Amino acid sequence: MPTIVVLGAGVSGLTCALELAKQGGHEITVVAKHMPGDYDIEYTSPWAGANVLPMALDKDSRWERRTWPVLRRLAKEVPEAGLHVQTARVLRREKDVATGLKAALADGLFQFDPWYKEVMDNFREIPANELPKGMHSGCEFMSVCINTAIYLPWLVGQCAKYGVQFKRGIVKHISQAHNLSHTGKKADIVVNATGVLACKLGGVMDKAVYPARGQIVVVRNEAKGFMPTSSGSDDADDEIMYVMQRALGGGTILGGTYMRHNWDPNPDPNIAVRIMKRAVEAHPELTDGKGIEALSIIRHGVGLRPAREGGVRIEKEKIDGTWVVHNYGHAGWGYQGSYGCAEKVVELVDEIVKQEKRQSKL
């Protein structure tokens, strides 16, 4: 029975552990410095919104295509997981279209005739007479919003149901993970789901990984009807607008920023004001037209999205004699690509197990 250590307890690590455990035949330990319930700038997943807004280009869309059916089912059939259905409204500003949508974070969300129109339920182009002022075009589709404070512990519970064990630990070099299985045996395989810290982890030190700082405001006000997002803002090239209401009383997330190579963990009060103004302008129902003074603030937050030049890294390699399967570099789409990426991790683990069995017979 292969012994597996999953390094990292964010959404990527937990989903990998769950999918491997469901497969059966493995002894799995999740090892992490931070676990669900913790809030730390090194631990990105609790700070996420999170919702489904397809960001990949068509050629890289497998992860999101494979994840969406699972999240949709959870929202409809498993209310205790902390997801609920909401309509996403994606808006392209006239200013951004005029400049070739260069302000649209260089992803596939704001593309015309997007691939996801065939994947997302109830997709429709927004007629011109329904567009807000200053908007060139847009679309709507059924999406989900995830209350991460509920969903991450739910993942832990699901992992535990399938026999996954959890251990706190600080790992400075990936070779240390080999000896951290709850079984006491050396791990046959380590799954590296360390997120933005993959750039600092000994034995990996991936210089292509960098933080994309996201600042949010969480409020008690309800965002009824839809989750808007637009292709840019007038405030700064790395400031954007999105609004999403979390399930089960989780408050409403107002965002945000996408500040590349910025490690600052502290909310900027001036950015917070701009975030609130953009949100209320896009979704005046938040305060019944009374402006940002009528927002009831729960907290301000900053998370560091684990971005990577060249995109996500999902591949296997041997380090110090032990197989490592990497799964990091998801930027802002970790939740909405989680099951698709975990599916690939399971495939790579299967390849390693079969290869080791063949070699042992030689």
Disulfide bonds with the S-S distance in Angstrom:
none
